[in-house]
Amino acid sequence: MTQPRLLWINLQGADWALVQPLVDAGALPRLAALIEAGSIGKLFAGQSLRFPTAAMTLATGASPLRHGIVTPLVEDSSGPVGARLVERRDLLVPPVWEHVAAAGVSCAAVGWPVIYPATGADNLLVVSDSFADASGTAFETWPFDPRTVSDPDLHAVFSDLRLHPGDVSAEMVLPFLDKPETIDSGSDERIVLLARALARTLTLHGAATWIAEHRTPDFLAVNVDLVDFLSATFLQYRAPRMGHVSRADHARFANVVEGAYRTFDMMLATYLELAGEGARVVLTSDHGHQKGALRKRPAEMRGGKVHLAYRDPGILCAAGPGIPEDRLVFGAFQTDVAPTLLALLGLALPPEMDGHPISDLTNHVPSDRRGIPSAQGSATAPAPETVVPRLLAWTRAGYLPDLPGNRDATREMTVSMQLEALARLSITAGAHAKALAHLAELLDLAPGNINAHVLIAQSQIELGQAEDAATALDIAEGLGSDNAMVDFLRGRIAQLRADAETAKAHFSRAAQKTEKTAEGSRLLASIGWAQLRLAAHDAASSSFKQALSIDGASTLALGGLGTVHLGRKQFTQALSYFQSALKGAQHQPKVHARRGFALLGLGRLGEARSAFETSLSLAPGLELAAEGVRQLDQISAGTAIEALLQNWRAAEMEA
């Protein structure tokens, strides 16, 4: 292969809000060197932050509705439980390493979800994340699952690479803890959880480094979930101390998550050494974590709701030959990662990838998109003894709800989860007719599902079906739903009916009911925009400010306040809010356009034109930006005519 080696690590759950202070403090020297030598940016989800959906969006370059992994579970009517974890056979498009292998490049993938049973090729070695799912009370009682490693010749070697949680020593755990002498290690389940996370991480790290050293693949893709696993339990203990956390626990566990980042930094040193000088490195994460008062308690994440603790964006960092140094990357999405990796390797893009190579990281633009056959894993049922350990591992991590006690109930719950996920993704994609079809199927299965009726109302509003939406909300309220979202949707229905006063009243009630959570901040920003459309500027301003009091980085609320000030011709204040919104996310064409109008109002014509052009580059044909350009052109033409007249008058005077 003529291209340099390529190492891709997905540090699941890593967040710049935690990474940057640790880098600045000198706590992550290897990552700091990588950042210094390359390009960094924010990586946005686009559609879903949920596990394992987002991980497969990264790995395939396809949207969730295209790659097919929308929930952690799928129905398994013939299995012992009634449901099973998603597997390779459920993935509708190939992950990037299969494309790389099909092009004749040696490669390996380690630690990724969904790729069970592990399926490889002569030039592709795959190790599933299930390789590290420990069972039994000790290593001797932990059977090796041959389906977790694609090469049978390596089963004996890899079996010995595993580390059982029972073999994690106190010396391995102590660096994560403060005041360990105050902890009852015999009864504190948090110590057990920490030992499990360390054993899992070191097991997969052992597999990945063995491959890097003995197989020397040209492309190695590794998923590291230590930060994500530990954040679910220990992020609550970080400073500032949350109200429900005791001072003693805060003192003991405040630095566990920092310890996860430090551990990864040491792992990174090994990967970089094995990759060799001249290798290219891409580091990503598919989500970050809520910070400050928005952090979630573990009780709020039970039942498979760990995604409520996530936030957009994740991180992006790349360095090595051909990758620009000291560059900020803007507008990168999860779907762009796999195409970028292929472009860095000089390979063609397949047609099923929705993303595009990130131009800030590579100048290579493949000339065509050629697909490969989907080399899906075996469709045979997994061995019964492997089902429960794999389910337990994902349940402990918060990815799964507790399963009902019987197979039929588990099957019904699983199908319901899938249909609701498909509906939500369809709504996000603007495919409301498809969403309604999924929701109708869900209600056939579970007529009392409140979420389904609320989502139906949401889609019907987008389709202009006010009366049907009102009926759906009546049913939801009859089932006991009385929250801010229902009032917000009632307001949207009143807007469709051209009943502005009723709409304003519903929006006001919705704002009063909204909880101080990340979800509440997003809803308040949406309420503000709805109020703006009714020309209720004071109410909108209040909703946006309320949203920012919860989440000061809300780009939706910052852009909304900027728009309020723009409407009042308070151009300096408007510009400040628009620029704050763009610091959070550059890929906002309407915000760039509105920033252009604020600059226009301040007489900064050159900057205004640049803002409008940026907007049009992100969204060609956006009328808001096109109108700004037309106004600038008129001003320029008027200025030229005035100058001509002044020259003519001067000439007349001289004559």
N, C-alpha and C positions, 0 to 999 in steps of 0.2 A: 504493500500500500504506500502511495506517495504522500498522502496526507499525514500530519502529525497525529499521534494518539489522542483520543478524545475521552475524557473522564466526565461523566455527568452524575452529580449527587443531588438527590432531592432530600433536603433536610426538612422533613414534614413538620409543619407548624412553626417554622422559624419566622421571626418578625423583626423588621428593622428597628422597631421601637425598643427592643431588647438587645439586638445585635450591636447597634451603633454605640450605645454607652459602654458596652463591654469592650468593643474595639478601641474606643477613645481612652479607656482606662488601662489598656495594655493587657487585658485578660485573654484576648484571642489573637495571639501573634501571627499564626498561620493564615487565619482568615483576613487579618489586617493586611498582610503582605499580598494576598490575592486581590483584595479590593484596590490596593495601591497600584498594582500592576495591570489592572484591567478596567472593565466597564461595569457599572452597577445601575440598578433601576428597580422599579416596583413591578410586580407581576400580578395582573388582575385576573379574577376568575371568569368574568363574562356571564356565566350561568349558574354554577354551583360550587359551593365550598365544601360540600359534604363528602365524607369518606365512604367508600373508595371511589366515588364518582370523579372527584377532582383529580385524584392520582391517575386515573385512566384517561382523563382529558389531557393531562400532561404527556402521558406515555404514548398516546395515539395521535395527538394533534386534531382529534375530532371532537365535536360537541357531544354532550351526554346522550342526546336523542339519536345521534348517529352511532356512537360506540356501544350504546345499549346497557351500560352499567349505571343504573339509577338508584339502586338500594343495595345494602350489604347482603340481603337475603333474597333467595328465590324459592319458589314452591318446589317441594320434593315429595310428591305423594307416595313414592315407593320407599323412601328412606325411613330411618328409625325415628326421626324427629318430626317430619312433616315439612321441613324447610332445610335448606343448606346454604352455606356461604356461596357467593358468586364465584365462578371459576372461569378458566380460560375458554371453555366452550360457550360461555355466555357473552363473551366479548365479540362484538359483531365485526370489528376491524382489527387488523394486526397492530401490536405495539411497535414502536420505532425499531427496537432491536431485531425484530423479524424482517423488517425491510432492509436493515443494514446487512444481516446475514444473507438475505436473498441476493444482495449485490456482490457477494463474495468476500465481504469484510469479516474478519474474526471478531467476535463480540461476546459479551456476557451480560446477564441481568441478575441482580441479587436483591432480595428483600422486598420485592414489589408485591402488593396484594393482587388478587384475582388470577395470577399466573400459576394456579394449581389446578390440575397436576402439571408439574414442570415439563415443558415440551421444548426440546432443543434440536440441534442439527450438528453436523460434523464441525461446523465453525461457530456454533452457538451453544453456550452453556448457560442454563437457567437454574436458579435456586429460588424457590418460592419463599415468601415471608413465613409460611407455615413450617418451614425447616426449623424455626426457633420456638414453635409452640410446645412448651414443655408439658409433660404429664408425669404422673407418678410422684413418689416422695423423694426419689433420688435418681441419679443418672442411670443406675442399674435397672430401674423400673420404668425407664423412658424408652419406649420402642422407637427405633428409627423408621420414619415413613419414607419408603423409596420413591414415592410420588413427588417429593419435595425437591429432588435433585435430578436433572434431566439425564445425566450420564451415569449409567449403571456401574461403569468401571470405577467411579469415584465414591460410591456409596459407603464403602468401608472407611475411606479416608475422611469423608465428611461427617460420618457418624461420630468419629472421635473429636471433631472440631467443636462439637456442641458443649455448651456450659449450662448445667442445670441450676435453677435458682437456689437449690439447697447447697450448692457448692460456692455460692458467692460469699466471700469472706467479709469480716467486719472491716478489714483494711480497705476493701473496695468501696464500702458504703460510707465510711467516716468522712471522706473529703466533701460529701454532699451536705453534711449536717453541721449545725452549730450547737454547742452544749449537748453533745451526745450522751453525756453522763446522766442527763435528766430524763432520758427516754427509756421506757420499759420495752426493750427490744424483743422480749418474749411474747408480748401481747399486743404491741402496736402494729396494726395491719399496714400502716403506711411504710414501715420498714420492709415488710414482705413485698409490698407493691414495688418499692424501689429496687429490691433484689431481683424481682421478676423482670423489670425493665432493663436492668443492667445485664442480666443473663441473656436476654433476648438480643440486645444490641451487640454484645460481644460475640455471640454465636454467629450472627449475620456478618459482623465485621471480620470474624475469622474466616468465613467462607469467601468473602469478597477479596480479602488480602491474599488468601491462598491462590485464588484464581489470577489475581494481578501478578503474583510472583511466578507461578508455575505455568500459566497458560498465556500470559502477556497479550491479552486481547487488544486489538486496535481501538475498540470502543467498549467501555465498561459503564453500565448504568446501575447505580446503587440507590436504594431507598433507605433512609435512616429515620426511624420513627421515635427515637429516644425523647427529643424535645416535646413532641406531641403527646406521648404517653404520660410523661411526668407533669406537663402543664395542666392536664385535666384535673389532677389532684393537688399539685403543689403551687400553682400560680396564685392561688388565693392567699398564700402565706407571705408573698412578697410585699415589700414596702410600696405604697403606704398601707399600713395594717387595715384590713377590712373590719367592720364593726362586729361581725360574728366570730372573728378569729381571736383566740385568747392570746394574751401577751406571751405566755409560755410557748405556745405553738409557733407564734410569729418569730420568737427568738431561735427556736430549734430548726425550723424549716424554711426560713426566708430565702435561703440561697440555693435551694435544691435545683430550681430551674436554671439558675446561673451555672450550677455544676454540670447540668446537661450540655450547655453550650461549650463549657470548658472541655468536657470529655470529647465532644465532637471535634473540637479544635485539635486535640491530640490525635484523634483518628485521622483527621485531614492530613496531618504531617506524614503519616504512614502512606496514605493514598498518593500524595504528591511525590514521595520518594520512589514508590513502586512504579508510578506512571512515567517517571524519568524526566530529565530536562528536555524542554521543547514540547511537552504535552500541552494540550489545551484543556481547560477546566471550565465547566459550566455548573454553577450552584443555583438551585432553585428551592422554593417552597410553595406549596399549593394554597396556603392560607397563613395568616397570622393569628394572634390571640387578642381578645379584648383586654384593655388595660385599665388601671385605676379603678374607679367605682363601677365600671361596666363589667368587671370580671364576674364570672359565674361561680356560685357555690356548687359543690358536687351534687347536692340534692336537686338543683335546678337542671342538671345534665343527665339525671338518671332516665332510664327508659329509652336509651338510644338518642338522646338530645345533646350530645357533646358538641354538635355543630353550632349550638347557640353561643358557645364560648369563642367561636372563630370570628375573624374579621378579614376583610379584604383591604389591602393586597398582601401577597406574599413577597418573597425577596427574589432578586435576580442578580447574579454576579458572574462574570465571565472574564477569563484571562488566557493569554497564550499567543503563539504566533498568528498574526493576521487579525487579532482582535484589538481594537483601539484601546489605548491607555487613557485613563482619567476621563472617561466619557459617561455622561448620564443618559440612560436609555429611557425613552418615554413611549407610552402606548403599547406595552407588551402584554399579551394575554396568554392564558394557559395553553390555548390551542396553537400558539406560535412556537412553543418550545420544541416539539418534535420536528417541525419543518426546519427550524434553525439548526438543529443537530444534523439533519441530513445535508443541509447546505454546507455546514462546516466540513462535512466529510466528502463534499463534492458529488452528492448523489441526487438523483431525480426525486421529485415529490410525488407521492401517490394521490390519486384523485379524491380519495375519501378524507384527506386531511382538510379541515376547514380553515386552519391557520396559514400563516405566511412566514417566511424567514424574517427574523428581526434585522432590519437593514443596518442598525447601529452596530451589530455584532458580526455581520458577514457581508461581503460584497458579491458573493456567489449567488446568482439567481438561476435556479434550475430552469431549463428551457421547456420542460414538459412534465406532465404528471403521469407516471406509469404505476399501475397497481401490481400487487403480487397476490397469489392465492392465499387465503386466510388459513394459516397452518394451525388450526384450532386443536386444543388438547383433546384427550380421550373423552368420549361421552359416557363411558361406563361409570357406575356408581363408585364413590370412594369407599375404602374399607371402613366398616362400621366403627372400628376402634379409633379411627382418626377423626370422626365427625365431631364428637363432643369436645376434645381438646381444642380444636380450631374454633368452635363456637364460643367456648369459654374465654379464649384469648381475646376475641373481639368484644365480648360482653364486658370483660374487665376493663377494657380500654374505653368503654362508653359508646362504642359504635352500634351496639345492638340493645334493644329492649329485653327485659327478662321474658323468656319464652313461656307461653302457657303450658299447663301440665299435660295436655293431650295433643295428639297429632292434628286432629281436625281444626282445633282452635288455633294452633300454630300456623297451619296452612292458610286459614282465613286471614289471620293477622298479616302474614307475609304478602298475600295477594293485595290486601288493602293498602299496605305500605307502598307497593310497587305502583298501583294505580294512582295514588295520591301524588307520588313523586313524579310520575309521567305527566300528570295534570299541571303540577307546579312548573315543571320545566317547559311545558307547552305554553303556559301563560307567559313565562319569561321570554320565550321566543316569539310571542305575538300570535301563536297558533291557537286561537281561542276555540275554534270549532273542534279541533282535536282534543283540547282540554275538556270541553263539555262531554265529548264521547267517553273519555276515560272516567269522568266523574259520574256519568250515568251508570257505567258499569260498576263503579264503586258503590253507588247507592243500591244497586240490585243486591249486592253482597252485604252491605251494612247500611240499612235505611236510616239509622240514627246517627250517622257520622256528621257531626256539626261542621267540621272543617270542609267537608264536601259541599254542603249547601252554601257556605260563605264563598268558597272558590267559584262555585257556579254563578253566584251573583256578580262576582268580580269579572268573570269572562263575559257575562251577558251585558254588563255595563259597557265594556269595551266594544261590544257588537251593537250597542245602541238599543238593547232590548230592555227598556226600563221596567215594564210591567212584570216581565218574567223574573227580572232581578229582584224586584220588590217581593214577589212571592217566595223566592228562595230565602230571602232574609227573614220573612215571616216564619218560615219553617225553622230556620236556625234559632230565632228568638224563642219559638215555642219549645225547642229542645234545651233551652237554658242559656243560649249565647246572648250576653249583654255586655259588650266591651267596646273599646274605642274604634276598632275596625268596622264593626257593624254600623256605628253612627257615621263613620267616614263614608262608607258605601251608601248609606241613606242620603247623605249629602250629594254624592255623585249622581244618584238617581234623580234627586230634585233638580240638579243642574240639567240633566237630560230633559226634564219636564219644563225647563225654563222658569222654574220657581226659585228665584235667587234668594229670597228671604228665608224660605225653608231650608235651602242648602246652607246658608250661613249659620243658621241655628244648629243644624246637625254638625257642621264642622266645629263650631264652638264647643258643643258637648263632647265631641270626640277628643278635642285638645285637652279638655278638663279630665277626661278619663285615662289619658295615655300614661303608661307606667314609665318610670325612669330607668329604662333599659336601652340597649342598642336598637332593639326592634322599635321601641317607643320613639326614639330619636328619628328613625327613618320615617315612621308614620307621621310625626309632627311636621317633618319637612314636606311630605306629600300633602298634608292638610294645608300648609302654607301656600304651596303652588296652586292648589284648588281655590283657595281664597283670592290669590292674585288674579286668577281668571275671572273672578267676580268683581274685580276692581276694589276688593276690600283690603286696601293696602295696610291699614293699621293692624287689622287682625292677622294678616299674613306676616307682617313684621314680628308680631308677638309670637306666632307659632314658630317662625324660624329661630327667634332668640331662645325660645323654650327648648327647641331641638339642640341648639348649640350649648345650652346650659348642661345638657346630658352628655353630648359628644361634641366637644369643641372643634373636632376635625371634620365634621359632616360637610362634605363637598356640596351636597344637595341643598343644605340650609345656607351655607356661605354664598352659593350662587343665587339663592333666592333673595337673601338680604341685599346682595348687589343689585338685583333686578328692581327691588323696591326703591332703592336710592336712585337708580337710573331713571325710573319713572318720575321721581321727584326732581330730576335734573341736579341731583347732588353728586356730581361726577367724581369728585375726589374720593368720597366715601364708597361709591359704587366700585371704582377701580380697585380700592383696597380689598374689598370683599371678593371680587373676581380673582384677583391675584392670589389671595389666600386659598380659594377653591382650587385653582390650578396647581398650587403647590402639592395638594393632596392627590390630584390625578390630572395629568396633562391631556388625556384623550377625552376632552369635553368640547366638541365643536361649537355648541351653542354658547358656552361660557366664553370661549375665545371671541365669538362674534359680539357678544354683549360687552366684553372688555373693549372691543374695537369702538363701539358706540360711546363708551365712557371716555376713551381717549379722544374721540372725535369732538365730544363736548368740551374737552379741555384744550382743544386746538392743537393737539399733538398728532398731526395728520399722517406723518410717516409711520409712526408707531401704530396708528389706527389701521393703516393699510396692511401692515405686517400681520396684525391680529386677524383681520378679515381673511387674508390669504392663508394663514395657518388653519383657520376654521374650514375653509373650502378644501384644503389639502386633506383634512380628516373626514369631511363629509361633502364631497363634490355635489354641487347643485343645491346646497342649503340656502334657502331663500333669504333667511335672516342675514347671512354673511354677504350674499349677492347684493342685497339692498344697501348694505354698508358700502360696498365697492362703488355702486352707482352714485350714492351721495358724495363720495369722495371725488369721483370723476366730475360730477357737476360743480363741486367746489373748485376743482382744479381748472375746469373750463372757464368758470366765472372769474377766477383770479387772473387767468391769461387774458380774457377780454378786457378786464379792468386795467391791466398793465398796458394793453394796446391803446386803450382810450387815453390813458395818462400820457403815453409817449406822443400820441397825436396832438393832445392839448399843448404839450410842451413845444412841439414843433410849430404849432400855430402861433404860440406866443413869440417864438424866436423870429417867425416870419413877420 
